[in-house]
Amino acid sequence: MRAYERLMNYVKVHTTSQDGTGRTPTTERQLDLARMLAEEMRAMGIADARVDGFGYVYGSLPATPGCEKSPAIGWIAHMDTAQAFSGENVKPILHENYDGGDVALPQCGRVLKTSEFPFLKELKGKTLITADGSTLLGADDKAGIAEILTACEQLLQSGAPHGPVKIAFTPDEEVGEGADHFDVPGFGAAYAYTMDGGEVGEISYENFNAASAVFRITGVSVHPGSAKDTMVNALKLACEIDGMLPPREVPEHTEGREGFFHMDALSGDTAAARLEYIVRDHDREKFEARKELLRGVEKAMTEKYPTARVELALKDSYYNMLEQIRPCMHLIDNARRRAYSGLRRRRAGVQTVRGCRIWVCPVRTWEPGAITSTGLTSVSQQKVWTRPWRSF
């Protein structure tokens, strides 16, 4: 089976994860895909495929004769899709020989415009897979799952020599809990590649340092008719707090390794308000400075408004996995070499990857390796060997 055929099967399974359920997986529906994958793995010859009590799927390919002493390499992808858009009743559409123009989706009047997604023009002549406009597609990260299992099938059928290969598909990545119950010792690989997101040819081994910041504000609420010199409006304090942060250091004005403060939620009334941020920076020193700035804001607001209360809760979420990757740069070198080799073979054959290149860039999000890397070194190696189609 081709990778794109697998993808079109997997996206039809509803696997949206959900914040705040207090269980793993956060939604029972993720187990539907987990069981389906384990069954498919066993059918292709991965005899030890299993779903554990937390909904993680594990399996392995034994080394071929003569390669038993090679280090075990892991391949990881996640099964869940994001809450931001519906992932139920997904209807994938194959657009063969794409003409390079706008892509009209049949439902809800949505159009993928080249003016908004300029990279579409570079994909002229390729095959695209989209949803119908009423849902997300779920290629993040069911495309990664499809790639991994197609690679496993090819290894099993070809008999090509290889060392031990460990496979894992995780739940709850989209809500930041994908590595919470990852069985690093049981997985059995010292190094792993995460197949997730990105452009063809992209290899990433850096991610943000990340923290959450919550300001809880208690104002002084009195009747507006007698509020002079007494009322302290909690909502206005929340706005003032946001105004004390660098206005250009926000997601909409940053890129690459530039960090930011992102106001993710604001709620409340005159009496009380809650202001939520995510804090991101690739540089650890700058990351710590961002948190210190927030502490300074808390102190300044407390001193300025003694009758109100401003409390800051800061919590580190994860750190840049580069700290763990630095001693293992052979992983990046190996990935680059294999990717270049794959592109050379394609260019010499019928399939041509027009304009494709191999490059390393920082991830402006998190990767499971950022959390599991204390026991497992994980690189995000994103679609460097896949068929030249782009998924949305």
C-alpha positions as CSV (number, residue, x, y, z in Angstrom):
1,M,0.0,0.0,0.0
2,R,1.2,3.5,-0.8
3,A,1.7,6.1,1.9
4,Y,-1.0,8.4,0.6
5,E,-3.5,5.5,0.5
6,R,-2.8,4.8,4.2
7,L,-3.1,8.5,5.0
8,M,-6.5,8.6,3.3
9,N,-7.7,5.7,5.5
10,Y,-6.3,7.1,8.7
11,V,-7.8,10.6,8.4
12,K,-11.3,9.1,8.4
13,V,-10.8,8.0,12.0
14,H,-11.9,10.7,14.5
15,T,-8.9,11.2,16.9
16,T,-9.2,14.8,18.2
17,S,-7.6,15.1,21.6
18,Q,-9.0,17.4,24.4
19,D,-7.6,19.6,27.1
20,G,-8.3,19.0,30.7
21,T,-9.9,15.6,30.8
22,G,-7.4,14.3,33.4
23,R,-7.0,10.9,31.6
24,T,-4.7,9.3,29.0
25,P,-5.6,9.2,26.2
26,T,-7.6,12.4,26.7
27,T,-10.3,11.0,24.4
28,E,-11.4,7.4,24.0
29,R,-11.8,7.8,20.2
30,Q,-8.0,7.9,19.8
31,L,-8.0,4.2,20.8
32,D,-10.0,3.4,17.6
33,L,-7.0,4.4,15.5
34,A,-4.5,2.8,18.0
35,R,-6.2,-0.6,17.7
36,M,-6.5,-0.2,13.9
37,L,-2.8,0.5,13.6
38,A,-1.7,-2.4,15.9
39,E,-3.8,-4.8,13.8
40,E,-2.3,-3.5,10.6
41,M,1.2,-3.8,12.0
42,R,0.6,-7.4,13.0
43,A,-0.8,-8.2,9.6
44,M,2.3,-6.9,7.8
45,G,4.6,-8.9,10.1
46,I,5.3,-6.7,13.1
47,A,4.5,-9.5,15.5
48,D,5.0,-7.5,18.8
49,A,2.6,-4.7,17.9
50,R,0.6,-3.7,20.9
51,V,-1.5,-0.9,22.5
52,D,-0.6,-0.2,26.1
53,G,-2.9,0.9,28.9
54,F,-2.4,4.6,28.0
55,G,-3.2,4.2,24.3
56,Y,0.4,4.2,23.0
57,V,1.1,1.9,20.1
58,Y,4.5,0.1,20.1
59,G,6.1,-2.4,17.8
60,S,9.5,-3.3,16.3
61,L,11.4,-4.7,13.4
62,P,14.2,-7.1,14.4
63,A,17.6,-6.5,12.8
64,T,18.3,-8.4,9.7
65,P,21.1,-11.1,9.9
66,G,24.5,-9.4,10.4
67,C,23.0,-6.1,11.7
68,E,22.1,-7.3,15.2
69,K,24.8,-5.1,16.8
70,S,23.6,-1.9,15.1
71,P,22.0,0.6,17.5
72,A,18.2,0.6,17.6
73,I,16.6,3.5,15.9
74,G,13.1,4.7,16.7
75,W,10.4,6.2,14.5
76,I,7.7,8.2,16.2
77,A,4.4,9.9,15.1
78,H,1.2,11.0,16.9
79,M,-2.3,9.9,16.3
80,D,-4.4,12.8,17.6
81,T,-5.5,15.9,15.8
82,A,-6.0,19.4,17.1
83,Q,-9.1,20.8,18.8
84,A,-9.0,24.0,16.8
85,F,-11.2,22.6,14.0
86,S,-13.4,19.5,13.7
87,G,-11.7,16.2,13.0
88,E,-14.9,14.2,12.7
89,N,-16.3,12.8,9.4
90,V,-13.2,13.8,7.5
91,K,-13.6,13.4,3.7
92,P,-10.2,13.5,2.0
93,I,-9.9,14.6,-1.6
94,L,-7.1,13.7,-3.9
95,H,-6.1,16.5,-6.4
96,E,-3.9,14.9,-9.0
97,N,-1.8,17.0,-11.3
98,Y,-2.5,20.1,-9.4
99,D,-2.6,23.2,-11.7
100,G,-0.9,25.6,-9.3
101,G,-4.0,27.8,-8.7
102,D,-6.5,28.4,-6.0
103,V,-8.0,25.2,-4.6
104,A,-11.8,25.4,-4.0
105,L,-13.0,23.0,-1.3
106,P,-16.6,21.7,-1.9
107,Q,-18.0,22.4,1.5
108,C,-18.5,25.7,3.4
109,G,-17.2,27.9,0.5
110,R,-13.6,27.6,1.7
111,V,-10.8,28.2,-0.8
112,L,-7.0,27.6,-0.4
113,K,-5.8,30.8,-2.1
114,T,-2.3,31.1,-3.5
115,S,-2.2,34.6,-2.2
116,E,-2.5,33.3,1.4
117,F,-0.5,30.1,0.8
118,P,2.1,31.2,-1.8
119,F,4.0,27.9,-1.6
120,L,1.1,26.3,-3.4
121,K,2.4,27.6,-6.7
122,E,5.6,25.6,-6.2
123,L,3.5,22.4,-6.1
124,K,2.1,22.6,-9.6
125,G,2.0,19.2,-11.2
126,K,2.1,17.4,-7.9
127,T,-0.7,15.6,-6.1
128,L,-2.4,17.3,-3.2
129,I,-4.6,15.9,-0.5
130,T,-7.1,18.1,1.2
131,A,-10.2,17.8,3.3
132,D,-13.5,19.0,1.9
133,G,-13.6,22.3,3.8
134,S,-15.9,21.2,6.7
135,T,-13.1,19.6,8.8
136,L,-9.3,19.6,9.1
137,L,-7.5,16.9,7.2
138,G,-5.4,15.4,10.0
139,A,-2.2,15.0,8.0
140,D,-0.6,16.3,11.2
141,D,0.3,13.7,12.0
142,K,-1.4,10.8,10.3
143,A,0.9,11.5,7.3
144,G,3.8,10.7,9.6
145,I,2.1,7.4,10.6
146,A,1.5,6.5,7.0
147,E,5.2,7.2,6.1
148,I,6.5,5.1,9.0
149,L,4.3,2.1,8.3
150,T,5.0,2.3,4.5
151,A,8.7,2.3,5.2
152,C,8.3,-0.7,7.6
153,E,6.4,-2.6,4.9
154,Q,9.1,-1.9,2.3
155,L,11.8,-3.0,4.7
156,L,9.9,-6.3,5.4
157,Q,9.2,-7.0,1.7
158,S,12.6,-6.0,0.3
159,G,14.7,-7.8,2.9
160,A,17.1,-4.8,2.8
161,P,19.6,-4.9,5.6
162,H,18.8,-2.8,8.7
163,G,19.4,-2.7,12.4
164,P,16.6,-2.9,15.0
165,V,13.8,-0.4,14.3
166,K,11.4,0.6,17.1
167,I,8.0,2.2,16.3
168,A,5.8,4.3,18.5
169,F,2.5,6.2,17.8
170,T,1.5,8.4,20.7
171,P,-1.8,10.0,21.8
172,D,-2.4,13.6,23.0
173,E,0.5,15.4,21.3
174,E,-1.8,18.3,20.3
175,V,-2.6,19.1,23.9
176,G,1.0,18.8,25.0
177,E,0.7,15.5,26.8
178,G,2.1,13.1,24.1
179,A,5.2,12.2,26.1
180,D,3.6,12.0,29.5
181,H,3.4,8.2,29.6
182,F,5.9,7.3,26.9
183,D,7.7,4.1,27.9
184,V,11.3,5.1,27.1
185,P,12.9,1.9,28.5
186,G,10.2,-0.3,26.9
187,F,10.6,1.5,23.6
188,G,14.2,0.3,23.5
189,A,15.8,2.8,21.2
190,A,18.5,5.2,22.2
191,Y,17.7,7.5,19.3
192,A,14.5,8.3,17.5
193,Y,13.2,10.4,14.6
194,T,9.8,12.1,14.9
195,M,8.0,12.2,11.6
196,D,5.8,15.3,11.9
197,G,4.8,18.4,9.9
198,G,7.0,20.6,7.8
199,E,8.2,20.9,4.2
200,V,9.7,18.2,2.1
201,G,13.4,18.2,2.9
202,E,13.1,19.8,6.4
203,I,15.1,18.4,9.3
204,S,14.6,20.0,12.7
205,Y,16.4,19.4,16.0
206,E,15.6,22.6,17.8
207,N,12.3,23.7,19.5
208,F,11.2,26.4,21.8
209,N,11.9,26.6,25.5
210,A,8.3,27.1,26.7
211,A,6.4,28.2,29.7
212,S,2.8,29.1,30.6
213,A,2.0,32.3,32.5
214,V,-1.3,33.1,34.2
215,F,-2.1,36.5,35.8
216,R,-5.0,36.3,38.3
217,I,-6.3,39.7,39.0
218,T,-8.6,40.7,41.8
219,G,-10.0,44.2,41.5
220,V,-12.2,46.4,43.7
221,S,-15.7,46.4,42.4
222,V,-18.1,49.0,43.7
223,H,-21.2,50.7,42.3
224,P,-20.2,52.9,39.3
225,G,-22.1,55.8,40.9
226,S,-19.8,55.9,43.9
227,A,-16.6,54.5,42.3
228,K,-14.4,57.5,42.4
229,D,-11.0,56.8,44.0
230,T,-12.2,53.4,45.0
231,M,-12.9,51.1,42.0
232,V,-10.1,49.2,40.5
233,N,-11.3,47.5,37.3
234,A,-9.6,44.1,36.9
235,L,-10.2,44.1,33.2
236,K,-8.4,47.4,32.8
237,L,-5.5,46.0,34.9
238,A,-5.3,43.1,32.5
239,C,-5.1,45.4,29.5
240,E,-2.4,47.4,31.3
241,I,-0.4,44.3,32.0
242,D,-0.5,43.4,28.3
243,G,0.6,46.9,27.4
244,M,3.8,46.5,29.6
245,L,5.1,43.7,27.3
246,P,7.1,44.4,24.1
247,P,4.5,45.0,21.5
248,R,6.5,43.5,18.6
249,E,7.5,40.3,20.5
250,V,4.3,38.5,19.6
251,P,3.7,35.6,17.2
252,E,2.4,37.8,14.4
253,H,5.6,39.8,14.3
254,T,8.2,37.1,14.8
255,E,9.8,34.2,12.9
256,G,12.8,31.8,13.0
257,R,14.5,31.8,16.4
258,E,12.7,35.0,17.6
259,G,10.8,34.4,20.8
260,F,7.5,35.9,21.9
261,F,4.7,36.4,24.5
262,H,1.4,35.2,23.2
263,M,-1.8,36.3,25.0
264,D,-3.9,33.1,24.6
265,A,-6.9,34.0,26.7
266,L,-8.5,36.9,28.6
267,S,-11.6,36.5,30.7
268,G,-13.3,38.3,33.6
269,D,-15.2,41.3,34.7
270,T,-14.6,44.4,36.9
271,A,-14.2,42.3,40.0
272,A,-11.8,39.6,38.7
273,A,-9.9,38.8,35.6
274,R,-7.6,36.1,34.3
275,L,-4.9,36.7,31.7
276,E,-3.1,33.7,30.1
277,Y,0.1,33.7,28.1
278,I,2.4,31.2,26.5
279,V,6.1,32.2,26.6
280,R,8.5,31.0,24.0
281,D,12.2,31.4,23.1
282,H,14.8,29.1,21.5
283,D,17.6,30.8,23.6
284,R,17.6,29.6,27.2
285,E,18.9,32.9,28.6
286,K,16.4,35.0,26.7
287,F,13.7,32.6,27.8
288,E,14.6,33.1,31.5
289,A,14.7,36.9,30.9
290,R,11.2,36.7,29.5
291,K,10.0,35.1,32.7
292,E,11.8,37.6,34.8
293,L,10.1,40.4,32.9
294,L,6.7,38.9,33.8
295,R,7.7,38.7,37.4
296,G,8.7,42.4,37.2
297,V,5.3,43.2,35.8
298,E,3.6,41.4,38.7
299,K,5.7,43.4,41.2
300,A,5.1,46.7,39.5
301,M,1.3,46.2,39.3
302,T,1.1,45.1,42.9
303,E,2.9,48.3,44.0
304,K,0.8,50.5,41.8
305,Y,-2.5,49.1,42.9
306,P,-2.2,48.2,46.6
307,T,-5.9,47.7,47.1
308,A,-6.1,45.2,44.2
309,R,-4.3,41.8,43.9
310,V,-2.2,40.7,41.0
311,E,-0.8,37.1,41.2
312,L,1.4,35.5,38.6
313,A,1.7,31.7,38.1
314,L,4.6,30.6,35.9
315,K,5.1,27.0,34.9
316,D,7.8,25.7,32.6
317,S,6.4,23.3,29.9
318,Y,9.5,22.0,28.1
319,Y,12.9,23.0,27.0
320,N,14.8,23.1,23.7
321,M,15.8,19.6,22.7
322,L,19.0,21.0,21.2
323,E,20.6,20.6,24.6
324,Q,20.2,16.8,24.3
325,I,21.0,16.7,20.6
326,R,24.4,18.5,20.7
327,P,26.3,15.3,21.8
328,C,24.6,13.3,19.1
329,M,25.0,15.3,16.0
330,H,25.7,12.2,14.0
331,L,21.9,11.8,13.9
332,I,21.6,15.0,11.9
333,D,24.5,14.1,9.6
334,N,23.0,10.7,8.9
335,A,19.6,12.2,8.2
336,R,21.1,14.7,5.8
337,R,23.1,12.1,3.9
338,R,20.2,9.7,3.5
339,A,17.9,12.6,2.4
340,Y,20.4,13.8,-0.2
341,S,20.9,10.2,-1.4
342,G,17.1,9.8,-1.8
343,L,16.8,13.1,-3.7
344,R,19.7,12.1,-6.1
345,R,17.9,8.8,-6.8
346,R,14.7,10.5,-7.6
347,R,16.3,13.0,-9.8
348,A,18.0,10.2,-11.7
349,G,14.7,8.4,-12.2
350,V,11.2,9.2,-13.3
351,Q,10.1,11.1,-10.3
352,T,11.6,14.6,-9.9
353,V,11.4,16.8,-6.9
354,R,11.5,20.2,-8.5
355,G,13.2,22.8,-6.4
356,C,13.5,20.4,-3.4
357,R,16.3,20.9,-1.0
358,I,17.5,19.6,2.4
359,W,17.8,22.2,5.2
360,V,17.8,22.5,8.9
361,C,15.5,24.9,10.7
362,P,14.2,25.5,14.2
363,V,10.7,24.3,15.1
364,R,8.4,27.1,16.2
365,T,6.4,24.7,18.3
366,W,7.2,21.7,20.6
367,E,8.3,18.2,19.8
368,P,7.8,15.1,21.8
369,G,11.6,14.8,21.9
370,A,11.8,17.9,24.0
371,I,10.1,16.0,26.8
372,T,11.4,12.4,26.3
373,S,14.9,13.5,25.5
374,T,16.1,12.9,29.1
375,G,16.1,9.2,28.2
376,L,15.6,9.2,24.5
377,T,17.3,11.5,21.9
378,S,14.6,12.4,19.4
379,V,15.1,14.4,16.2
380,S,12.2,15.9,14.2
381,Q,12.9,14.6,10.7
382,Q,10.1,15.9,8.6
383,K,9.1,14.2,5.3
384,V,12.6,13.9,3.8
385,W,11.9,10.7,1.9
386,T,8.2,10.9,1.0
387,R,6.4,11.1,-2.2
388,P,6.3,14.7,-3.5
389,W,2.7,15.6,-2.4
390,R,1.7,18.2,0.1
391,S,-1.1,17.6,2.6
392,F,-3.3,20.1,4.3
